[in-house]
Amino acid sequence: MQDARWKLIVRRELVRPGAWGAFLATPEGLEPPRLFDLESDPAELRNLFDPKDPEALATAERLFAALAAQLERLPIRDDQIQSGGRDLRAEAIFQSLGYGGGVGESDDDRDGQ
């Protein structure tokens, strides 16, 4: 979800109305949220999401609420969608290309760990 200045990237399964607290406690194995200031970082290289930063947290919460509201307006809920074989093959291809775990590289990848 993004507005004119900010962009929030989060795993869709974490987005539910009223689930802000669960969103902050990203489950083990899922990539944490990413927040980018598109004015100062149009290439989206610096993740500014930090639960200890009040401004970043307020921005992320606003975008999260907008995304949850948008998903609520969809005519079909996520739990009503069934993946077919074609979807699973496409997902495997994306994972093999490095897209399955989330967006961008993690700090561990940059540190060579």
C-alpha positions as CSV (number, residue, x, y, z in Angstrom):
1,M,0.0,0.0,0.0
2,Q,1.3,3.4,-0.8
3,D,0.4,7.1,-0.9
4,A,2.1,10.0,-2.6
5,R,5.1,9.8,-0.3
6,W,5.2,6.5,1.6
7,K,5.1,2.8,0.6
8,L,4.4,-0.1,3.0
9,I,5.2,-3.7,2.0
10,V,3.8,-6.4,4.1
11,R,2.8,-10.1,3.6
12,R,-0.9,-10.1,2.8
13,E,-1.7,-12.9,5.2
14,L,-0.8,-10.5,8.1
15,V,-3.4,-7.9,6.9
16,R,-6.7,-8.1,8.7
17,P,-8.9,-5.4,10.1
18,G,-8.0,-4.7,13.7
19,A,-4.8,-6.9,13.5
20,W,-2.3,-4.1,14.0
21,G,-0.8,-5.8,17.1
22,A,-0.4,-9.1,15.3
23,F,1.1,-7.2,12.4
24,L,3.8,-5.7,14.7
25,A,4.7,-9.2,16.0
26,T,5.5,-10.7,12.6
27,P,5.5,-14.5,12.9
28,E,8.8,-16.4,12.7
29,G,9.7,-17.2,9.1
30,L,7.9,-14.2,7.5
31,E,9.7,-11.2,6.2
32,P,9.1,-8.2,8.5
33,P,7.3,-5.2,7.1
34,R,9.1,-2.6,5.0
35,L,8.4,1.1,4.9
36,F,10.0,3.4,2.3
37,D,10.0,7.2,1.9
38,L,9.5,7.5,-1.8
39,E,10.5,11.2,-1.8
40,S,14.0,10.6,-0.3
41,D,14.5,7.0,-1.5
42,P,12.6,6.4,-4.8
43,A,14.7,3.3,-5.4
44,E,13.4,1.8,-2.1
45,L,16.8,0.9,-0.7
46,R,16.3,2.0,2.9
47,N,13.7,0.2,5.0
48,L,12.5,2.7,7.6
49,F,10.2,0.5,9.4
50,D,11.2,0.6,13.1
51,P,8.6,-0.1,15.8
52,K,10.7,2.2,18.1
53,D,10.3,5.2,15.7
54,P,7.0,7.0,16.5
55,E,6.8,8.7,13.0
56,A,7.6,5.5,11.1
57,L,5.2,3.5,13.3
58,A,2.3,6.0,12.8
59,T,2.9,6.1,9.0
60,A,2.9,2.3,8.8
61,E,-0.2,2.0,11.0
62,R,-2.0,4.5,8.7
63,L,-1.1,2.6,5.5
64,F,-1.8,-0.7,7.2
65,A,-5.4,0.5,8.1
66,A,-5.9,1.7,4.6
67,L,-4.8,-1.7,3.2
68,A,-7.0,-3.7,5.6
69,A,-10.0,-1.5,4.7
70,Q,-9.3,-2.0,1.0
71,L,-9.1,-5.8,1.4
72,E,-12.4,-5.8,3.3
73,R,-14.1,-4.2,0.3
74,L,-13.1,-7.0,-2.0
75,P,-16.0,-9.3,-3.1
76,I,-14.0,-12.5,-2.3
77,R,-12.1,-13.1,0.9
78,D,-8.6,-14.6,0.9
79,D,-9.8,-17.7,2.6
80,Q,-12.2,-18.3,-0.3
81,I,-9.5,-18.4,-3.0
82,Q,-8.1,-21.8,-3.9
83,S,-4.7,-22.1,-5.6
84,G,-4.5,-24.3,-8.7
85,G,-1.6,-26.2,-10.1
86,R,-0.7,-23.3,-12.4
87,D,-0.5,-21.0,-9.3
88,L,1.7,-23.4,-7.4
89,R,4.1,-23.8,-10.4
90,A,4.3,-20.0,-10.8
91,E,5.0,-19.6,-7.1
92,A,7.8,-22.2,-7.3
93,I,9.3,-20.3,-10.2
94,F,9.2,-17.0,-8.3
95,Q,10.8,-18.7,-5.3
96,S,13.6,-20.1,-7.4
97,L,14.2,-16.6,-8.6
98,G,14.4,-15.3,-5.1
99,Y,11.0,-13.7,-4.9
100,G,9.2,-16.2,-2.7
101,G,10.5,-15.0,0.7
102,G,9.6,-11.4,0.3
103,V,11.0,-8.2,-1.3
104,G,14.6,-7.3,-1.6
105,E,17.6,-8.7,0.3
106,S,17.8,-9.0,4.1
107,D,20.5,-7.6,6.3
108,D,21.9,-11.2,6.5
109,D,22.3,-11.3,2.7
110,R,24.2,-8.0,2.7
111,D,26.5,-9.1,5.5
112,G,27.3,-12.3,3.8
113,Q,25.9,-14.5,6.6
